[in-house]
Amino acid sequence: MGDGWLWVTAHRTGEQGMIFRDLVDDLDENIDPNTVFEWFHPNVSKSEAVDMLVKCKAFLKSKMNYNKHVSDFHFNF
């Protein structure tokens, strides 16, 4: 943008706008920007996450079978 101004996007909120370059620091390349989200768990492996989701899906399906009137659950894997 020039003259020390940057156009930025906040990773957490998606907000965009102009800020002055001297007010920000460059992020360390080793920092994962997803850590700002409460759903992100950096210490869980992909296979552990899949296992947890499969268990959750089975639990919810059993609840759906018990409560036949619940019809707004959808699972896509």
N, C-alpha and C positions, 0 to 999 in steps of 0.2 A: 504494500500500500504506500510505502514511502514515508519519509520524515519521522521514522521511529514508531509508526502505528502498525498494528497487526490486526487482521481479521481472524477471529478465533471462534471455535465451537467448544462449549463445555461438554465434556464427555458424559458426565453424569446426567445432565438435564437436557442437553441438546440445544441450549440457548446459544445464540450467536451475537456477535457484536465486535466493536473495535476497542482495543486496549492499547495503552502505550507500552512499548517494548521493554522499557526499564522497570516495569512493574511485575514482570514474570521471569521465571527461570526455566531453562530447558529441562525436560524430564530426563532422568536417568534411563537409558535404553533398557535396563534390566527390570524396570518397574512395569508391572502389568496394569494398564489403565482400567481394566475391569474390576480391580479390587474396590472401587467405589460403590459397586453394586452389592446389595445385601444377599443376592442369590449366588454370588460368585464365591466359590470355595477353592482357593488355590492348592490346598493340601489334599484334595480328593482326586484320585486318578480317574481316567475315563471309565475303566472297567468297574470301579467302585460306584461311580455315578450311575452307570447303566444298571448295575445290580440293585441299587436303591430305587431307581425308577420302576424297574420290573416288579419289585416287592410292593411298591406303592400302587401300581396298576392292579395287581392281584387283589390287594386289600380293598381298593375302591370298587372293583368289579364284584367282589363278594358282598359289599354293602349295597350295590345297585341291585343284585339278585334278591337281596333281602327286602329292599324297598322298591318294589316294582314300579311305583309311580314316579320314580326319579328317572327322567329321560334326557336330561340336558348334559350328560357326561360324554365326552368324545376323547378317544385316545388315538394318537398318531405316532407311530414309532418308525 
